[in-house]
């Protein structure tokens, strides 16, 4: 629930490559279950609508000679072979086998599908025995035929009266209501506590859970569920009214709050004030509201028409810290006011064994942000200047996604899709730099002076086509293949003012400019997955993914601009082609020769090779032209090579003990090739190893039940990581190395039939430091965090349960000079009422 719903990303990822990632048995079970409804009406109707032709009883398997029990003998057959098409959801021919009353009524054309006491004349038996051509059940290629023993059990069940245990009575109304109360006291940095724990200190009340379900007349069902934690601005309400085989209306609202600390970085040499804060309560509220109308008529396409509204409002901290005497430690924040309206239409249809899905979206987006970044050129208490930035962006985006898939037979599955997206947007910018008194500051002291643009236009069009499939070429061997291609064209155009100096003086340095930026992107991706399961108790697997991407980027300032002093020297032109070839390869095995032991391991290789062809890089005309020396035009190639090894051992030496050991090794190398650059600092060019990252990760998990009423579980993990960069005789670039420890433990003890005791402990620690105080900001983080929770759950009656918990939180961060430290105590109480 707590997530940022990025609609564009959601629809792009919906059409990534589709290929299997499991063994053949699991693959086929998934597709047959998910796509069972594509078995057409005509086939299933024929299965249950035999003609009046006489059936030779001698061709039927004999009835089983035992007393049949439905749950033991019949229910597993229905679940495996029948309910995919004849369950409660859109049953074919309206013939249902999920309850006795519906089964004895038969389908659309038959009332004698099941005749209690006479299995020979029951058409269900005739169908599953496959005695009439083109009326077999399950149809050929749609599932394994029933064997004689299974048919014999079905015959015996019908001959014995087709008994069916009475289902549990469906409650016409059920209700859950759980009010909660808490109190938290914090000693230390309250804002850091809110950011880490997601809660606000002090008293808080709310409803932890609310749920209502009511069975109405005419097959209608109404459900409502939600929660409301008032002090945390955490709300959720989901409503749904549904009528079986007709449709539904659903809607709801949810909102949650994310807290942020307002403290900046810590720099120990500044004795007077080594850290700063904004003295503001920072938080961001994120939420959405929606309503959907669904149509689920039998034998019709399933359609859903909906509307959704999303929003983000509030202020969050950023890492664009302001300058204090040459050190970027002054905290910064960003005001956000973001709104999105989404119209959607989804259609799903089964046609001749093909499942067809069409999903359409229209998104209207509007965003307004504000940032006030403070700079101080002394370690004094107040800022010297503020860079105030206002940004606006709005767009309308239409998207349509079409997907087709089919389980051709037991060994072949096919899928394909197409996504089209078009975005039209505009943006605005206004940036002004003033000193503490509000007086404009000269641009040479800040990043920009008085930059503004009323409208920057953006247009983007994307086409994505994907094909996928899985097949069984040999017994025990599964192959999955996927291909995806993408074309994107983007055009940007706008008029901007790059002004510096005093905006209120006539000799202000004015630089109006017309800018153009075009981007063309092509990407081809392919993935292959192989599974081999013929070795006893072992599965071998291999996976490969290859991406080839090319981008053409063209940027320029149109026209030669002049002011009262003559031609300006800030026009530019850049034409860059970028190509990237990346691969991701993984192979390994998992085996379980004994029930108490399983072992898995894999080796993974990741490689990325990028080339930059700077066809033109032209700036500062006409006298100071330096082709291909502007950042980053001198970079020619970049390579990233990564290796990963992981192994996992699971042991269950006794019924009361299960342990798991995991080890992972990560290693990544970065290489860069540049052209010679002769500006203020001579760079000879050539290839260098730009960086290296290594990590070792160890983890142990154990779950044990030393006696019946006690359950214990714990997980310990440790990682050792190191990052090195090319120093090039620069002492400010130093190794970045540290360790991370994590412990999560829990215990539950059933004191008696009505009382449970429970406890949990969590711990994490990281120690990353860089010893570069003399040359720059000491990047790094060193902290230890503890959490302890102990509670008791008491069942007062069958409908009333209480839960009381005590919690202790502690956070220590030496890398912030102790400014972010806190200790907190909390008491939580919840009363849960259920009816009936």
JOTA-V603323 format. One line per field, one symbol per residue. ss: DSSP state (H for helix, E for strand, C for the rest). burial: b if it has 16 or more other C-alpha atoms within 10 Angstrom, else e. A space follows every 50 residues. Layout:
ss->???
burial->???
//
This chain:
ss->CCCCCCHHHHHHHCCCCCCCCCCHHHHHHHHHHHCHHHCCHHHHHHHCCC CCCCCCHHHCCCCCCCCCCHHHHHHHHHHHHCHHHHCCCCCHHHCCCCCH HHHHHCCCCCCCCCCCCCCCCCHHHHHHCCCCCCCCCCCCCCCCCCCHHH HHHHHHHHHCCCCCCCCCCCCCEEEEEEEEEEEEEEEECHHHHHHHHCCC CEEEEEEEEEEEEEECCCCEEEEEEEEEECCCCEEEEEEEEEECCCEEEE EEEEEEEEEECCECCCCCCCCCCCCCECCCCEEEEEEEEEEEEEECCCCC CEEEEEEEEEEEEEEEEEEEEEEECCEEEEEEEEEEEEEEEEEEEEEEEE ECCEEEEEEEEEEEEEEEEEEEEEEECCCCCCCCEEEEEEEEEEEEEEEE EEEEEEEEECCEEEEEEEEEEEEEEEEEEEEEEEECCCCECCHHHCCCCE EEEEEEEEEEEEEEEEEEEEEEEECCEEEEEEEEEEEEEEEEEEEEEEEE CCCCCCCCECCEEEEEEEEEEEEEEEEEEEEECCCCCEEEEEEEEEEEEE EEEEEEEECCCEECCEECCCCEEEEEEEEEEEEEEEEEEEEEEECCEEEE EEEEEEEEEEEEEEEEEEECCCCCCCCCCCCCCCEEEEEEEEEEEEEEEE EEEECCEEEEEEEEEEEEEEEEEECCEECCCEECCEEEEEEEEEEEEEEE EEEECCCCCEEEEEEEEEEEEEEEECCCCCCCCCCEEEEEEEEEEEEEEE EECCEEEEEEEEEEEEEEECCCCCCCCCCCEEEEEEEEEEEEEEEEECCE EEEEEEEEEEEECHHHCCCCCEEEEEEEEEEEEEEC
burial->eeeeeeeeeebbeebbbbbbbbbbeebbeebbeebbbbbbbebbbbbbbb eeeeeeeeebbebbeeebebeeebbebbeebbbbbbbbbbbbbbbbbbeb eebbbbbeebbbbbbbbbbbbbbbbbbbbbbbeebbbbbeebbebbebeb bbbbbbbbbbebeeeeeeeeeeeebbbbbbbbbbbbebbbbbbbbeeebb beebbbbbbbbbbbbeeeebbbbbbbbbbeebbbbbbbbbbbbbbebbbb bbbbbbbbbbbbbbbbbbeeeeebbbeeeeebbbbbbbbbbbbbbbebbe bbbbbbbbbbbbbbbbbbebbbbbeebbbbbbbbbbbbbbbbbbbbbbbb eebbbbbbbbbbbbbbbbbbbbbbbbeebeeebbbbbbbbbbbbbbbbbb bbbbbbbeebbbbbbbbbbbbbbbbbbbbbbbbbbeeeebbbbeebebbb bbbebbbbbbbbbbbbbbbbbbeeeebbbbbbbbbbbbbbbbbbbbbbbb bbbeeeeebbbbbbbbbbbbbbbbbbbbbbbbbeeeebbbbbbbbbbbbb bbbbbbbeeebeeeeeebbebbbbbbbbbbbbbbbbbbbbbbeeeebbbb bbbbbbbbbbbbbbebbbbebeeeeebbbeeebbbbbbbbbbbbbbbbbb bbeeeeebbbbbbbbbbbbbbbbbbebeeeeeeebeeeebbbbbbbbbbb bbbbbeeeebbbbbbbbbbbbbbbbbeeeeebbebbbbbbbbbbbbbbbb eeeebbbbbbbbbbbbbbbbbeeeebbbbbbbbbbbbbbbbbbbeeeeeb bbbbbbbbbbbbbebbeebbbbbbbbbbbbbbbbee
//
